[in-house]
Amino acid sequence: MSKSQAMSPSVMVGFIGGGNMAQSIIKGLLREDVLKPEQFYVSAPSDRNLNKIKELGIKVTNNNRDVATKSNVLFLACKPYHMVAVMEEIRESVEDEQLVVPISVGTKVELFEQGLPSCHIIRVMPSLPNEVAAGIAMHTKSIRATAKDVDIVEALFKPLGCCEPVQENLLDVTAQLGGAACAWNSIIIEALADGAVKMGLPRVLANKLAPYSLLGTAKLIIETGVHPAQIKDNVTSPGGTTICGVHVMEQRGVRGAMMDAMEGAVLKAREISKNK
Ligand SMILES: NC(=O)c1ccc[n+]([C@@H]2O[C@H](COP(=O)([O-])OP(=O)(O)OC[C@H]3O[C@@H](n4cnc5c(N)ncnc54)[C@H](OP(=O)(O)O)[C@@H]3O)[C@@H](O)[C@H]2O)c1
């Protein structure tokens, strides 16, 4: 949603792991013209995902060390339980002060500082809507990472949505707002469409319009800075239709349900990362 600025053509961005999240970030960066296909280099053990990445004109390999050696910015985009082994594998291939960006859920900056002690680590918690430049990608830096490293990470992610620093202990909350909330918002969109169908709108039209109701409201809030409560007040005329719907939502506890969903997801994420 913010304006993108192409990075220097000499910047090479590597991804170790080329699955769903890596592909979302890559597609977002291509879509926003931040990087060209020749500025990426991606590795994974099998060709399952690499074949799809190759179709984007991007160089791929099964050799993690080669990607580590040839990248200025190195994303670690495999699953959390592969991270320790991957770091051992590439330790001799990274340069001193190389910028490394792990994106795994529930793995602390400390793990990467220990695994790659010569590198500058900035942990980013991205989200799939980064692919369409409307995602959340908050970040936390290691002690050794510099303001210049932060600038690079923000130059990559600001064009893909919201990207700001946050304390590491809050990354699991922002991850749920970016990731799990995609599922919750989809349920709300589907339910709005179902309601519209119930009241006579054809299914195809209902499914087409329902996402716009969330998108439009979100854009208004982001672009005008108006508080959500103010928007609700602005569209609620005395004795009108909207307040009848608001009354039903309050009776059914929609606010409490959303807060409970967030609490449940964050507590579960904390439990999972404690047991790792
Ligand atoms: N998906 C999300 O919404 C989301 C959001 C925030 C953060 N994350 C984090 O992003 C990371 C990737 O998640 P994902 O959803 O993209 O998973 P995914 O689709 O399963 O992709 C994992 C990738 O890692 C590769 N891989 C496995 N072992 C490897 C190794 N030893 N060396 C190099 N690559 C290896 C896999 O290779 P193959 O292609 O050969 O299978 C695959 O390309 C995870 O740490 C996750 O916590 C995901």
PDBQT file of the ligand as one rigid body, heavy atoms in Angstrom, charges set to zero:
ROOT
HETATM    1  N1  LIG A 301       2.610 -19.743   5.698  1.00  0.00    +0.000 N 
HETATM    2  C1  LIG A 301       2.434 -18.672   6.463  1.00  0.00    +0.000 C 
HETATM    3  O1  LIG A 301       1.370 -18.040   6.498  1.00  0.00    +0.000 OA
HETATM    4  C2  LIG A 301       3.582 -18.170   7.318  1.00  0.00    +0.000 A 
HETATM    5  C3  LIG A 301       3.474 -16.942   7.971  1.00  0.00    +0.000 A 
HETATM    6  C4  LIG A 301       4.564 -16.462   8.725  1.00  0.00    +0.000 A 
HETATM    7  C5  LIG A 301       5.712 -17.225   8.814  1.00  0.00    +0.000 A 
HETATM    8  N2  LIG A 301       5.774 -18.436   8.202  1.00  0.00    +0.000 N 
HETATM    9  C6  LIG A 301       7.010 -19.201   8.330  1.00  0.00    +0.000 C 
HETATM   10  O2  LIG A 301       7.574 -19.352   7.035  1.00  0.00    +0.000 OA
HETATM   11  C7  LIG A 301       8.332 -20.559   6.987  1.00  0.00    +0.000 C 
HETATM   12  C8  LIG A 301       7.926 -21.319   5.745  1.00  0.00    +0.000 C 
HETATM   13  O3  LIG A 301       6.559 -21.642   5.842  1.00  0.00    +0.000 OA
HETATM   14  P1  LIG A 301       5.751 -22.111   4.557  1.00  0.00    +0.000 P 
HETATM   15  O4  LIG A 301       4.319 -22.017   4.887  1.00  0.00    +0.000 OA
HETATM   16  O5  LIG A 301       6.295 -21.400   3.364  1.00  0.00    +0.000 OA
HETATM   17  O6  LIG A 301       6.198 -23.672   4.509  1.00  0.00    +0.000 OA
HETATM   18  P2  LIG A 301       6.279 -24.637   3.255  1.00  0.00    +0.000 P 
HETATM   19  O7  LIG A 301       5.326 -24.201   2.191  1.00  0.00    +0.000 OA
HETATM   20  O8  LIG A 301       6.191 -26.021   3.782  1.00  0.00    +0.000 OA
HETATM   21  O9  LIG A 301       7.776 -24.402   2.678  1.00  0.00    +0.000 OA
HETATM   22  C9  LIG A 301       8.913 -24.844   3.359  1.00  0.00    +0.000 C 
HETATM   23  C10 LIG A 301      10.068 -24.778   2.381  1.00  0.00    +0.000 C 
HETATM   24  O10 LIG A 301      11.256 -25.177   3.081  1.00  0.00    +0.000 OA
HETATM   25  C11 LIG A 301      11.948 -26.103   2.262  1.00  0.00    +0.000 C 
HETATM   26  N3  LIG A 301      12.859 -26.906   3.053  1.00  0.00    +0.000 N 
HETATM   27  C12 LIG A 301      12.641 -28.004   3.823  1.00  0.00    +0.000 A 
HETATM   28  N4  LIG A 301      13.793 -28.450   4.344  1.00  0.00    +0.000 NA
HETATM   29  C13 LIG A 301      14.775 -27.637   3.890  1.00  0.00    +0.000 A 
HETATM   30  C14 LIG A 301      16.183 -27.601   4.020  1.00  0.00    +0.000 A 
HETATM   31  N5  LIG A 301      16.845 -28.490   4.757  1.00  0.00    +0.000 N 
HETATM   32  N6  LIG A 301      16.863 -26.647   3.376  1.00  0.00    +0.000 NA
HETATM   33  C15 LIG A 301      16.225 -25.730   2.599  1.00  0.00    +0.000 A 
HETATM   34  N7  LIG A 301      14.890 -25.690   2.442  1.00  0.00    +0.000 NA
HETATM   35  C16 LIG A 301      14.184 -26.656   3.069  1.00  0.00    +0.000 A 
HETATM   36  C17 LIG A 301      10.845 -26.912   1.595  1.00  0.00    +0.000 C 
HETATM   37  O11 LIG A 301      11.401 -27.615   0.509  1.00  0.00    +0.000 OA
HETATM   38  P3  LIG A 301      10.529 -28.418  -0.583  1.00  0.00    +0.000 P 
HETATM   39  O12 LIG A 301      10.043 -27.355  -1.525  1.00  0.00    +0.000 OA
HETATM   40  O13 LIG A 301      11.544 -29.333  -1.205  1.00  0.00    +0.000 OA
HETATM   41  O14 LIG A 301       9.442 -29.110   0.151  1.00  0.00    +0.000 OA
HETATM   42  C18 LIG A 301       9.920 -25.765   1.198  1.00  0.00    +0.000 C 
HETATM   43  O15 LIG A 301      10.371 -25.136   0.015  1.00  0.00    +0.000 OA
HETATM   44  C19 LIG A 301       8.041 -21.335   8.270  1.00  0.00    +0.000 C 
HETATM   45  O16 LIG A 301       9.137 -21.236   9.135  1.00  0.00    +0.000 OA
HETATM   46  C20 LIG A 301       6.827 -20.637   8.842  1.00  0.00    +0.000 C 
HETATM   47  O17 LIG A 301       6.834 -20.660  10.259  1.00  0.00    +0.000 OA
HETATM   48  C21 LIG A 301       4.755 -18.918   7.432  1.00  0.00    +0.000 A 
ENDROOT
TORSDOF 0
